[in-house]
Amino acid sequence: MANKPYVGDIGTIIRINMQEDVSAATVKKFYMMKPGATIVTELTDISVSGQYLSYVVKSGDFSVEGVYEIQPYLEIGGWKGRGETAQFRVYSLYD
């Protein structure tokens, strides 16, 4: 596997450490903003392992190169809210 994500990659795992156990969450999703985009993509196929949320990148998720922003959203008991926004770079082919 590559050490950095590239445009068109499929199967890359995006993992966010929530710093506390979130396994009781009933709703889990990521909101992802692609570089230069004004529309946020909602990613809903999120798995939980203790304090980690993970998403496996699908076809079309990494469609442009640049800095992506991703923000987790959870619902646990009576609490609903977002976690901190993280950034990561997706590289152009042959970069």
SEBAVO-112447 format. One record per residue (C-alpha): residue number from 1; x, y negated, z; chain; residue in three letters. Coordinates in Angstrom, 3 decimals, padded with zeros to 6 digits. Layout:
N
REC num     east    north       up cadena residuo
REC NUM        X        Y        Z      A     ALA
...
***
This chain:
95
REC num     east    north       up cadena residuo
REC   1  000.000  000.000  000.000      A     MET
REC   2  001.049 -003.562 -000.601      A     ALA
REC   3  002.114 -005.849  002.220      A     ASN
REC   4  000.100 -008.722  000.781      A     LYS
REC   5 -003.310 -008.819 -000.949      A     PRO
REC   6 -003.604 -009.531 -004.667      A     TYR
REC   7 -006.460 -010.681 -006.904      A     VAL
REC   8 -008.542 -007.640 -007.844      A     GLY
REC   9 -007.422 -005.474 -004.912      A     ASP
REC  10 -009.977 -003.008 -003.543      A     ILE
REC  11 -009.662 -001.155 -000.236      A     GLY
REC  12 -007.636 -003.771  001.657      A     THR
REC  13 -008.766 -003.905  005.286      A     ILE
REC  14 -009.558 -007.267  006.844      A     ILE
REC  15 -009.305 -006.867  010.621      A     ARG
REC  16 -010.085 -009.518  013.224      A     ILE
REC  17 -009.240 -009.180  016.909      A     ASN
REC  18 -012.104 -010.700  018.911      A     MET
REC  19 -010.043 -010.613  022.152      A     GLN
REC  20 -012.772 -008.700  024.011      A     GLU
REC  21 -014.839 -005.558  023.532      A     ASP
REC  22 -017.591 -006.238  020.978      A     VAL
REC  23 -018.721 -002.640  020.463      A     SER
REC  24 -022.204 -003.506  021.810      A     ALA
REC  25 -022.855 -005.965  018.959      A     ALA
REC  26 -026.100 -005.264  017.125      A     THR
REC  27 -025.351 -007.652  014.247      A     VAL
REC  28 -021.859 -007.925  012.777      A     LYS
REC  29 -020.799 -009.866  009.692      A     LYS
REC  30 -018.068 -011.984  008.228      A     PHE
REC  31 -018.613 -015.225  006.363      A     TYR
REC  32 -015.926 -015.666  003.703      A     MET
REC  33 -015.100 -018.802  001.720      A     MET
REC  34 -013.028 -018.299 -001.427      A     LYS
REC  35 -010.532 -020.954 -002.534      A     PRO
REC  36 -012.277 -023.868 -004.237      A     GLY
REC  37 -015.728 -022.430 -003.521      A     ALA
REC  38 -018.690 -024.247 -002.048      A     THR
REC  39 -020.713 -021.080 -001.447      A     ILE
REC  40 -019.983 -018.774  001.477      A     VAL
REC  41 -020.049 -015.024  000.853      A     THR
REC  42 -021.674 -012.904  003.563      A     GLU
REC  43 -019.910 -009.581  004.201      A     LEU
REC  44 -022.096 -007.188  006.178      A     THR
REC  45 -020.463 -003.757  006.034      A     ASP
REC  46 -018.443 -004.400  009.218      A     ILE
REC  47 -017.134 -001.671  011.505      A     SER
REC  48 -016.299 -002.149  015.191      A     VAL
REC  49 -013.613 -000.477  017.283      A     SER
REC  50 -013.415 -001.990  020.749      A     GLY
REC  51 -012.322 -005.584  020.220      A     GLN
REC  52 -011.635 -005.242  016.473      A     TYR
REC  53 -013.986 -006.005  013.578      A     LEU
REC  54 -012.966 -004.536  010.219      A     SER
REC  55 -014.135 -004.876  006.643      A     TYR
REC  56 -012.925 -002.919  003.607      A     VAL
REC  57 -012.555 -005.196  000.572      A     VAL
REC  58 -014.795 -004.274 -002.355      A     LYS
REC  59 -014.661 -005.065 -006.064      A     SER
REC  60 -015.004 -008.812 -006.651      A     GLY
REC  61 -014.152 -009.894 -003.101      A     ASP
REC  62 -010.644 -011.049 -004.080      A     PHE
REC  63 -011.532 -012.666 -007.410      A     SER
REC  64 -009.275 -015.749 -007.257      A     VAL
REC  65 -005.853 -016.490 -005.826      A     GLU
REC  66 -005.369 -018.910 -002.964      A     GLY
REC  67 -006.237 -019.362  000.690      A     VAL
REC  68 -009.420 -017.657  001.870      A     TYR
REC  69 -011.247 -018.504  005.082      A     GLU
REC  70 -013.147 -015.915  007.078      A     ILE
REC  71 -015.320 -016.300  010.149      A     GLN
REC  72 -016.898 -013.499  012.194      A     PRO
REC  73 -020.529 -013.624  013.346      A     TYR
REC  74 -021.945 -011.416  016.114      A     LEU
REC  75 -025.117 -010.850  018.067      A     GLU
REC  76 -024.632 -009.208  021.480      A     ILE
REC  77 -027.533 -009.096  023.921      A     GLY
REC  78 -029.005 -012.606  023.978      A     GLY
REC  79 -025.899 -014.236  022.495      A     TRP
REC  80 -025.618 -015.092  018.807      A     LYS
REC  81 -022.649 -016.944  017.411      A     GLY
REC  82 -019.465 -017.219  015.411      A     ARG
REC  83 -015.857 -016.571  016.249      A     GLY
REC  84 -012.825 -018.578  015.226      A     GLU
REC  85 -012.127 -019.085  011.531      A     THR
REC  86 -009.044 -017.302  010.209      A     ALA
REC  87 -007.168 -017.935  006.971      A     GLN
REC  88 -005.224 -015.618  004.702      A     PHE
REC  89 -003.722 -015.857  001.245      A     ARG
REC  90 -004.604 -013.722 -001.777      A     VAL
REC  91 -001.823 -013.745 -004.368      A     TYR
REC  92 -002.031 -013.860 -008.133      A     SER
REC  93 -000.848 -010.783 -010.005      A     LEU
REC  94  002.933 -010.515 -010.318      A     TYR
REC  95  003.418 -013.178 -007.619      A     ASP
***
